[in-house]
Amino acid sequence: MTGVYLVNRSHLELEFNRNGITSTVENFIENMKEQVRDFVLNAGEEFAVDSKVIINNVVYTVLARFNVLKREDNEEDGESPRMKLIEFTSVDLIKGR
């Protein structure tokens, strides 16, 4: 099984905190790891994880974006990487209707 490591977790936590959604950080990290394992993304690919949250009785969609980083040392002999390095890039709150 491929391991997954979020290289800038503190940045994700800071951005979620700024948006008042700190309680959802762990859920997003676990969902991100599952997507990476299920879809076996290649280096350089971007992907998003979304979820609904309620803030002050208003439903929002939280959209967090991630990027799979390239690792030179894992690409020898055509082997699949044993560890996927993931970088958090941004988060958006989209107000529901």
Secondary structure, 3 states (H helix, E strand, C coil): CCEEEECCHHHHHHHHHHCCCHHHHHHHHHHHHHHHHHHCCCCCCEEEEEEEEEECCEEEEEEEEEEECCCHHHCHHHCCCCEEEEEEEEEEEEECC
